[in-house]
Amino acid sequence: MPGLVWWDYDLGVSPQIAEKWETSADGTEWTFTLRDGVTFHNGKPCTAGEILRNFEHIKDPNSGSMLTPDFEDVEVSAPDDKTVVFTLTESFAPFLAILSHRVAMTDMDAYDGTKPIGTGPFKIVEWQRGSQIILERHEGYWEEGLPKADRVNWKFMPDSDVRLTALRAGEVDITTSVPTQIIDQIKESGEFVVDPIPGVGEYYLAFNCAEGPFADVRMRKAVAHAIDKEAILEVALWGHGTITNVSFPPTSPWFVEIPDYEQDKDKARALVEEAGYGGGLELDMPIPNWSPSAEVAEIVQADLADIGINVRLVEIEWATYWPEIYLKSDFYITYMGYSARIDPDQIFYPRFHSKGVHNATRYSNPRVDELIEQGRREIEEAKRKEIYAEVQRILVDELPWLWLYLPDITNGWAKNVVGFRQHPGDLLFLTEATKQ
C-alpha cells in the first residue's frame, strides 16, 4: 500500500500519494501537496484529513505501531484537503527516508488489521493468512494505464525449493530469491528468466564489544585479517554478491571507499597473541537458522581455527535468535544480516549509537554518537556526506561489525512475463508487470 512517498529503483525518494513537497530552511517543517484523484479501494477520496488520521493512529502509543517512535514528537496538520504539514521539534534530515519506509496509508474507518483498504494499484479481495493473498486491479488508481495486470495471486512459499518447483511447473509466474547455486545453470538453459542485480542488504559478523574476548579491538582486527571474504562470497553465494567493508554499495551516494583488511593469518595470529589469547580460545558462535548462515559460518569457523580461535557453531531458530540472542547481546561473535535502508541514519543510529535500540554489539564511542547526532540535524547533503564518511572510517577501524558482503537480488520469472523490474532493496512491485 502506498504512502506519501516511496523508495524508488534508483535508491532515491520519489512522489507517491504526495505529488511534491518542500521543507523550511531550518528543516523543521515539511509540507506535502497531495496529487489529484487519489481514492481508497472502496472509492473514498484520500484527502489530507485521511492522511492526518493515519498519523494520529501511528503516533498513538497504544496503537502498537512499530512506527510510533519515529513520529511521537512530530505534529501533523491538514490545513486543507490537499496539504499535509509535519512540524518537528528540531531538524531531522532522515525524515523523508522515514516516510518512505513502511508508512502506508489506509482508510481508518475500515481499519481492523485483517483487510486493509489502501490506495495502491491492487486491492485485497481475499487473504488466507500464511497461504495467499488475492489482489485485483484498483480501477481508481491514479496512474493512467496502471496496473497492467488485472489480478495477482500472492502465494506464501517460505521454502526456496518449493518456489522454484512451482515456477518451473507454471504454477507461479514470479518467484523471489532463486538459489544462487543454480543461477548460472538457469541462465544457460533459458527455462525462465533470472538476471541478478546488486542489492543493498548487508551481511556481517557482529562482535560483543563490551565483554568477552572481542571487547579487545585487537581480537576483532585479528578476525578481520583471518577471514577470506572471497571464499565466503563464492561458497555461500556462488559469486552473486559484492564483497564490502561498509554498509553501502558503490552506487549509493553514501558510499565511501575505505581500504579493507587484507587476509593475513600471520598478522591475525600476532594480534591474538598480543591480546593475550595465544594459548588458544574456545567459544560458541550462535547463528540464525536461515540460509546461507551455515555456509558462511563454516568458512569463518575454519579461518578462525587457523589463528587459534575455535568456535562451536550453534544454529538457533530465528524466532528465538533475534529477541533472545541478538538483541540481548548473548554472543561474543555471530553472523547476521539486515535488510536495506535508504538513509545512513536508519543504519547507524539504531545499531551504533550508544542508545540505539538495535545496538546488539554494545558498541560505544562518544565521537560516533556525536557524529550520528550531527548527521540527524544537518540538512545540507554535502555536509551529511562528510559526517557519515567519518562515521564509516571509525567503524571500519574499530569493527563492531565486520562487513562481509551485499547479496544480489535474484528473483526469477517466466519468459512470458513483461514489465517486471527488480528493486535493489529487495522490494516487490508489480504495478507494471503483466503476462503476454
N, C-alpha and C positions, 0 to 999 in steps of 0.2 A: 504494500500500500504506500502511495507517495506521501512525502512530507512537503514542506515549503521548498526545499532544495534537495539535490541528490548528488552522490559521489559519482562522477562521470567516468567514461572509459579512459580519459587522459589523466586521471588521478587529480582532477580538479573538482570544484563545486559549481554546479550549473542549476539554472532555474527549474522548478517543477510546478507545484501549485502557485508559488510566487513567480511572477514574470521578471521582477527586478527587485533590487534592494539598494539601500545606501546606509552609510554609518556616519555618525558625528565625528568631528575632528578628534575628539578625545577618546573615541571608541566605546563610549558608554551607552549609546543609543543606536539601535538597529531598526530601520523602518522597511517593511516589506510590502510591496504592492502586489495584490493577487491578480492572476490572469482572469480574463472574462470567460464565462461559460463553464466553470468547473462545477460539476454536480457529483453528489454521492451516488452510489449504485442504485439507490431507491428513488433517484430523481430529485432529491432535496438539494437546493443550492448550497455550495460550500462557501459561506461568507466569512468575513473576518471574525464575526461573532462566534461562528462554529470553531474557528481556529483557537480563539480565546478560551472556549470551553474545554478544548482538548488540553491546553496548557494549564488550566486551573486543575484539571484532573491529575496531570503529571506532577504538578507542584504539591499536591495534597500528600502529606506524609503517610496518610492512611490508605493511599491508593495501591500500595505495593509495587509501584512502578520503579524499575531499575534506573529510570532517568531522573528521578526526583532530586538526587544530589546535584545534578548539573543545572537545575533551574530553580532551586529553592530560594535563592537570593535575587531572582530576576523578576521584575514587574512586567506584566504583559497587558496591553490595552488594545482596543479596536476602535479608533476614533470614527471610522466609517466602515461601510461594508467591504471595502476593498483594501483596507490598510491595517496592518498589524505592527505594533510597536513594542519592542523589547527594551527595557531600561535596566541597565546593570549598575551595580554599586561602584564598580571600577572597570576600567578597560579590561577586556578578556579576549585576546586575539584568536583563540581557537573556537570562538562562539559559532561561526559559520560552519566549521567542520563538525561541531557537536550536533548542529541542526541536521546535518546530512547523514547522521548515523543512527538508525533505528528510531527516528522520530517521525512516525506515520500518523496521519490524521484520519479520524473515523467519526461517524455520526454518533455523537454522545447520547442521543435519545434512544438509540438502538444498541448501546454498548452493553454487552453481557459476557464478553470473553469467549463466546462459542462460535459466532459467525460475524466477524467484524464487517462493517459496511464502510468501505473507503471510497476513494475517488479514482483508483487506478484503472488500467486498461482492461482488467478482468475482475469479475465479481464471483464470489464464492456461492455455489449453488448446493454443494454437498461437502461435508467434512467428516470423514471417518478417521478419528484420531489414531495416529500410529499406522494408518493404512494408506489413505489417499485423500486428496482434496480435488474436487472437480470444479473447474473455473469456466465461466462463459464470458464472451465478449461484452464489454460495457459499451452499449450503443451511444451513451452520452459522453464518452471520453473526449477530452478537449483537443487532442492532436488528430487532425484530419487524416483519415485513411488508416488510422491505427486503432486497435491492434490488427495485425494481418490475419491471425488465427481466430476462428470462431469459438473454439473450445480447447481447454487444456486439462488433461488428467495428470495431476502431480502425484506420483506414487512414491511412498517411503520404502526404500530398499537399503538398509544400512550396510549390507554385505556387498563388496565390490564385485565379487564373482557372480552374484545373483543379478546385479545390474547389468553386467556385461553379457550374461546369457540372455537376458530379456532384450537387450539391444540387438544382439545377433539374430534372435528369433522374430524380430519385428514387433515385439510386444510393447516396446517403448521407442521413441524417436530420438531422444537426447538423454545422455547419462553423464553424471558427474564423476570426476576422478577415475579415469581409466588407469589401471595399474601400470606404473612406469615400465615394468619389465617386458610388457608386450607392445609398447607403443611403436617401436621400430618394425616389429612384425606386422602390425595393423597397417602401418603406412605402406609397407611393401605389398601386402595383399590387396589393399584398397577396399576391404569389405565394408568399412564405414569410415567416416572422416574423423581424424584426430590430429590436431595441429597445436601443440603446446605453445603457450605464450608465457613470458616471465610474470611471476606472481610477486606479491608484496607481503605475504605472510612471512614470519620469521621463526626460525628454529635454532635452539641454542642449548648449551649446558649452563645451568644455574648453580651458583655456589652459596653456601651459608657463610656470609661474611662476618657474622657476629660470634660464632662459636665453632669449635672443631678445627681440624687441620687447615681448612681453606679460609679461615679468618686471617691467615697469613697470606698476603698478596703474592709472596714468592711461590707458594704452592699453587695458586691459581695460574700464575705465569708458567709454572712447570707443566701444568696440564696443557696450556696453550701451545707450548713448544713440543709436546708429545703427540698431539692429535694430528692425524692425517685427514684433513678435510676433503681432499680429492677422493680418497678411498671411501669416505662416508657418502659423498655425492654419487659415486659410481655404483657402490654396492647397495645403498639404501634407495636411491632414486634413479639408477641407471643413467646418470648424467643429466636428468631432466630437472635442472635447477641451477642456481647461481651460488657459488661459494661467496661468503661475505664475512666481514668482521664488524659491520654496522647494521642498523635497523632498516636502511633504505636501499633500494636498487639504484643503479646509476641514472635511471630515467627520472628519479624523484628530484624535485627542487631542493630537498633537504639532504641529499647525498653529499657526503664528504669523503674524499679519498684519503685513507689513513693506512700506512703500512701495516700489513698483517704480521702475526708471529710466524716465523718460519719453523717448519718441523725440524727440530734439532734435539734428539733424545739425550745426547751428552750434556747439553746445556740444561735440559729438563732435570736430569739426574743431579747435576751440580746444585740446582735450586732446591731440590728435595733435601739434599744433604745439608745445605746451608740453613734450611728451615728446621732442621733437627729431626728429620724423618728418614735419615739414611739407612737405618736398620730395617726399614720396611713399614708398610702401613696397610691395614686391612679394614674395610668398611663396607656398608651396604649402599647400594645405589638404587633407590626406588625409581621406577619408570611407569608411565601410564600405559594402559593396555591397548593403545591404538597403533596402527602401522604408520611409519616404519620404526617405532620406538625400539623394538628388539634388535632390528638390523643395525641401527645406529649405535645402540648401547654395546653391542658385541664388539664393534670396531673400537669404541672407546675403551672398553674393558681390556682388549688385547694391547692397545697402545699404552695404557696406564700400567699394566703388568710389567712392561719393559722398563719402566722407571721406578719400580718398587712399590707402586700403589695397586693393591689387589682389591678389586671391588666385586662384591656379590650382587648380581642383578636381581631385583625383586619387582616383578610385574604386578601392578595393582589396578583394580577396576577403576575406571575414570570417575565414577560416582563417588568413590572413596578418595582417590588420589587428589583430586582438585581441592575439596574442602578440608580434608584431614591431614594430608601430607604436604601439598604445595603451599596452600595459604597459611598453614600453621608452621611453616619453615621446618618441618620434621624431616630434614635431609641434610647431608653435608654436600652432596653433589647429585644432580638429577638432570634428566633430559626433558625438555619442554618446548612448546611452541605457542605462538599467539597469532590470531587472525589479524588481517591487515587493518591499519588505521591511517587516516588521511593527514593528520596534523601531528607534529612531533610531541606536542603536549599530551596527546592521548596515549603516547607510548611512555614518555619519560616521567611525567608527574606520578601516575599511579604505581609505576614499577621501580623508580629510582629516587624519588623524593623520600626523605626520611619519614614523612607522614603518609606516603602513598598507600592506598588500600590493597594494592597487589604487590607490595614490596616484600616478596617472599624471601629474598636473599638477605633481608635486614641490613641492606647497604645504607650507609650514612656518610655523607660528605657535605659539610656546610657550604662549600663553594658550589657544588652541584645544586643544592637546594636553592641557593641564591640565584643561580643562572636560570633554573627552571621557573622560578617565580618571576624573574625579569621577562622571560620568554612569554609568559602568560599576559603580561601587561603591555609589552611593546607591540605597537600596531604597524610599524614600518617593517615590511617583509625583509628588506636588506639587513636591517639590524637584527631581526629574529634569526636570520641565517647565520650571522656571526655568533650569536648566543648559542645556538644549537650545535654549531660546529665545535665550539669549545666543550660543550657537554659531551659530545661524542668522543672527542680526543681524550677527555678524562676517563670516560667509561672504558675505552679500549685499553687505556693504561692500567686502570685499577680492576677491571674484569669481574664485576659482579655477575655478569653473563659472559660466556664465551660464545659469540655468534658463530653459527656453522654454515647455514645455507638459507636461501629463499627458494621454495619449491615452485616449479612451473605450474600453471593451470592446465589441466589435462582432461577437459571434457571430450566426449565423443558424441557424434550424431550421425544419423542415417544420411545417405547420399542424396535423398530427395528432400531434405530439409534445407531451406534457403533463408537467408537473412539473420541467422543466429550469430551473435557475437559473444566471445568470451570476455569476461571482465577481470582485470588484473587483481582485483580484491576478492576474487572467487565468489562474486555475487552472480545471481542468475536472473537475467532479464529476457523476457520472451516477447516483448512488445512488437518487434519487427520480424519475428520468426514465423514461418509457415511451411507447408508441405506442397511440393509441386504435384 
